[in-house]
Every structure is written in structure tokens, then in C-alpha cells.
Amino acid sequence: MNWKMTAKTILMQLHHKVQTFESVNKHLVLVIQDSFLDYMRREFTFDHLSNALVGDPMHIHTYSLVQAQSGSFHLELMARYSTDTNGIALLLGLKASPNIDLDVIVKVLESKISDATLFNPMSTL
């Protein structure tokens, strides 16, 4: 299994979907195996995840595949974590918010305009 591609795909999908869940006060739960979470902890920034909080829109539940003495296997809940939209962005290492105010964009553009680039209707005659 290509864990790196799987992890990046899952985290990118979560990044796009958690904001929607957050805006409608709903929760999204990712259920994964503990060994996969261990891999993602090594490859991405997971230090900010907290133990599950009811108010967070994004929850991660990790399960372990445990073998009983009888030889049968069962899933056992190992840990529960949660975060929000900003937390998912941190997981991916994203630093900039995709939501930029119009006035911020205008200020950046205005700072790049010189007198030579301003429209002068008299110069077109």
C-alpha cells in the first residue's frame, strides 16, 4: 500500500470538507488503524492534535487489530483525537489561509502600481 499517497489524499480531502462540516455544526470522523496513524505522525505535523473535544468538527479514531487468545481477531479503540479546519491545515503544513479579504488583495495590487502604469485618458489622444 502506498501510505504516503493515501495519507496526502485523505488529509487533502479532509481539509476541503471539514470547513463545510464546521459551518453546519456537524462532525466528520476519520476511522483508521493505529499503525497508519503512527505513519502519518512521522510524515506530517500531528503535535497539535488534542484528545477528542465534543465541539471540534474533525475527529480521528484509531483502532488496533488485536488477536484474542482464542486466535480470533477484533478491533479495539486505541485513541480519539480532534481538531478543526485550522488544525487540518497545520497537519498538511499549510501556513496561508485560502480565504483572503478583498482589501488585502487590493492593497497588494495597489502597491505594485506606479505612476507609469496608471491610466491617463489624455495620453491616448
C-alpha positions in Angstrom: 0.0 0.0 0.0 1.3 3.5 -0.9 0.8 5.1 2.6 2.3 8.4 1.6 -0.2 9.0 -1.3 -3.1 7.6 0.8 -2.3 9.9 3.7 -1.9 13.0 1.5 -5.1 12.2 -0.3 -7.1 11.7 2.9 -5.7 14.9 4.5 -6.4 17.0 1.4 -10.0 15.7 1.3 -10.4 16.4 5.0 -9.0 19.9 4.5 -11.7 20.6 1.9 -14.6 19.0 3.7 -14.0 19.9 7.4 -14.8 23.6 6.8 -18.2 22.6 5.4 -18.9 20.4 8.4 -17.7 23.1 10.7 -20.1 25.7 9.2 -23.1 23.4 9.7 -22.1 22.3 13.2 -21.6 18.7 12.3 -18.7 16.3 12.9 -16.6 14.3 10.5 -14.9 11.2 11.8 -11.9 9.5 10.3 -11.5 5.9 11.4 -8.0 4.5 10.8 -5.8 1.8 12.0 -3.2 2.8 14.7 -0.3 1.8 12.5 -1.5 4.1 9.8 -1.7 7.0 12.3 1.8 6.2 13.5 3.0 6.6 9.9 1.1 9.9 9.5 2.6 11.2 12.8 6.1 10.6 11.3 5.3 12.2 8.0 3.0 15.1 9.0 2.6 17.6 11.8 0.3 16.0 14.4 1.7 17.6 17.6 -1.3 20.0 17.9 -4.0 17.3 18.0 -5.8 17.1 21.3 -7.8 14.4 22.9 -11.3 14.4 21.4 -13.3 17.5 22.2 -17.1 17.4 21.5 -17.0 20.9 19.9 -14.4 20.1 17.3 -15.7 19.3 13.8 -12.9 16.8 12.9 -12.4 13.6 14.9 -9.9 10.9 14.3 -10.5 7.5 15.9 -7.7 4.9 15.8 -8.3 1.2 16.2 -5.9 -1.7 16.7 -6.3 -5.1 15.2 -6.0 -7.4 18.3 -5.7 -11.1 18.4 -7.5 -12.8 21.2 -6.1 -15.9 22.9 -8.7 -18.0 21.0 -7.0 -16.9 17.8 -9.8 -14.7 16.6 -9.2 -11.0 15.8 -11.2 -8.0 16.8 -10.9 -4.2 16.6 -10.1 -2.2 19.7 -10.4 1.5 20.1 -7.0 2.9 20.9 -7.3 6.7 20.9 -9.6 9.5 19.9 -8.3 12.9 18.7 -10.0 16.0 17.3 -9.2 19.3 15.6 -10.8 22.0 13.5 -10.2 23.4 10.0 -7.0 25.2 11.0 -5.8 22.0 12.6 -6.1 20.1 9.4 -4.2 22.9 7.6 -1.5 22.5 10.2 -1.4 18.7 9.6 -0.6 19.4 5.9 1.9 22.1 6.8 -0.2 24.8 5.2 0.6 28.3 6.5 -1.6 30.6 4.4 -5.4 30.8 4.6 -7.2 30.3 1.3 -9.7 33.0 2.3 -8.1 36.4 1.7 -10.1 39.5 2.2 -10.6 41.7 -0.9 -9.0 44.7 0.8 -5.8 42.7 1.3 -5.7 41.8 -2.4 -6.4 45.5 -3.4 -3.5 46.7 -1.1 -1.1 44.3 -2.7 -2.1 45.3 -6.2 -2.0 49.0 -5.4 1.5 48.7 -4.0 2.6 47.3 -7.4 1.1 50.1 -9.5 3.4 53.0 -10.3 2.5 56.4 -11.9 3.7 55.0 -15.2 1.1 52.2 -15.1 -1.9 54.4 -14.2 -4.4 55.1 -16.9 -4.2 58.6 -18.3 -7.0 59.4 -20.8 -5.1 62.4 -22.2 -2.2 60.2 -23.4 -4.4 58.1 -25.7 -5.3 61.2 -27.9 
